[in-house]
Amino acid sequence: MKIYTKTGDKGTTALFGGTRVPKHHIRIESYGTVDELNAHIGLLKDQQIDQHYKDVLIHIQDRLFTVGAVLATDPDKAILKSGKDRLNIPKISNENIELLESEMDAMNDSLPPMTNFILPGGHQTVSFCHIARCVCRRAERLATALNDLEPVEPNTLMYLNRLSDYLFVLARKLSSDLKADEIKWLPEKY
């Protein structure tokens, strides 16, 4: 398979289903940001963290490929004339969302309660996690903006929302595991 096709040389790209759109289209921005998020999660997964978190992050990366595929598909061409789903892959399920929730609950059980906002940082690995969280929030903003124009599967939107929460809790858990300082944000008083 050749990597370069030259079909995008004039600033357009094809969605899954064949529809051509400008490369700056909100749909392209949405799944491009999910791809960026997936790369950041790969970087986080490559750090010296507990194998359980690595396994969960690999699962998340798999699910993000699904999110990207859903976002890369023209909704008008998502269903083939035969009635079959063009993607022919499992969509984001309630179980995928519930996995993130149960992982957050388990991590939160071992963490002190949050009483303030926390400044990102304290350890390079924790910072990578916060960057992934911020990129996830951007992906969610773009996907919800796309949803205002063309429907996006509700579980796809819920997954991105829950994933950013998961990455926040994971950052706190990694801070604890790595014995990094968790710096509370205390607004300056004037």
N, C-alpha and C positions, 0 to 999 in steps of 0.2 A: 504494500500500500504506500503510495507516494504521500509525503507530508504536504507538499505544495501542489495546489491545483490551479492556481492563477485565476480562479473564478471570483475571488474577492478583491482583485486588483483595482476595481473602480469604486470600492467603498461599500459593497453590499455583501451579505452572506445569506446562506440558506438555512431556514429552520428545518427541523425534522418534519418531513412532509413536502418539502420542496419550495415553500413560499420564500421569496427573497425579500430581505429587509435591509435598511441601512445598518451599518455596523454600530451606529450610536443609538439604535432603537432600544427602548426601555426593556424589551424582552432580552436583548443581547446583554445589556448592562446587568440585568438580573442574574442570568445564568453565568455570566463572566465573573460576577462578584462571588457567586457560590463556588466557582472554580478557584478563585483566589483564596477563599475561606478554606477550601479543601487543602490547598498547598500550605497554609499556615498551620492547619491541624496536623499535617504530615511533619512539619518542623517540630511541633510540640511533641508529637508521638516519638520522635527520634531523640528526645532528651532522656536523661537518666531518671525515669519515673517508674512507679510500680507497674508490673506487667498487667495487672487488671485494668488500669487506666489506659494502657497501650491497646489492649484488646477492645475496650469500649470505643476508643478513638478510631480504630480500624473499622469497626462496625459503623460509626458515624460517617467515616469517609465513604463507605459503600452507599449509605443512605443519601449522602450529598450528591453522588453520581445520579441517583434516582431523581432527586430534586432538580438537578441540572437538566436531566432528560425531559422531565415534565415541563420545565420552563422553556426549553428549546423547541417544544412542539407547538405548531400552529393549532390552536384549539378547534378551528374549523376543519382541520384535517387529522385530528387525533383519532377518530374512528374511521376505519376503512369501510368501503362500500359493503363488504361482507358482514359488517357489524363488529368485527374484532378491533381491539385496541391496537393502534399502530405501534405503541412502544413495546407491548408484550413483555413487560417487566412488572414485578410487584410494586405497587404504589406505596407511599408512606402510609403506614397503618396506625391505628390507635395503639397497638402494641409497641411500635417504635417510639411513640410519644411517651407512653407509660414507662418504657425502659429509662428514658432520660429522667423522668420524675422519680422513679425508684432509686436511681443512682444518686440523684441530688439528696433525697431523703437519707440515704445511708451515709453520705459524706457529712451532711448537716448534723447528724447524730453525734459525730465526733468533734464538732467544731464549737467554739464558744459562740454565744448569740451575738449577732451584729447589733451594735448600738449607734454606729456612725457609718457614713460612706467611707470607703477605703481608697487610698491613693494607689493606682496601679504601680507595681514594681516590687522591690525587695529581693528579687532573685531573677536571673535571666530567664529561667524556665517559667516562672510566674508571669513575667512580662510577655513572653510568647503567648501564653494563655490569654492574657488580657487583649493582646493585639487580635487574636482569633475572635474573641468575644466582640470586639468593635467591628471587625469585618462582617461578622454574623449579623450584627444589628443593621449594618448598611445593606446587606443582602435582603434582610427582612423589609427594610424601608422601600427598597426598589421593587421587591415582589408585591408588596401591598399597593404601591403606586401602579404597577402593572395590573393588579387585580381591579383597580378602579376603571381601567380601560377594557380589559378582557379578563374573563374569569380564570382564576387560579384555584386549583383544588384546595379546599379548606385545610386538609391535613398537612399540605405542603407549607402553608403559612403558619399553622400551629407548630410544626416541627422547628421551623427557623426561630420562632419566638422562644420555644422551650430550650432549644440548643444554646441560645445566648445566655439564658439563665444557668444552664448546666455548666457552661464555660466559666461563668462567674464563680459558681460554687467550687468548681474544680480548681480555679486559681486560689481560692481560699484554702482548699485542702492541700494543694501543693505547697503553699506558704507554710502550713503547719508541718507537713511531712519534711520539708527542707529546712525547717527551723528558721525561716526567713521572717524578718519583721513585717508585721501587717500595720502599716501606718494609717491611722485614722485621720480623716479630713475633719479638722476643727477650724471653722471659718474664723478668720481674723476679726477681732472686734475693733471697731473704729471709735 
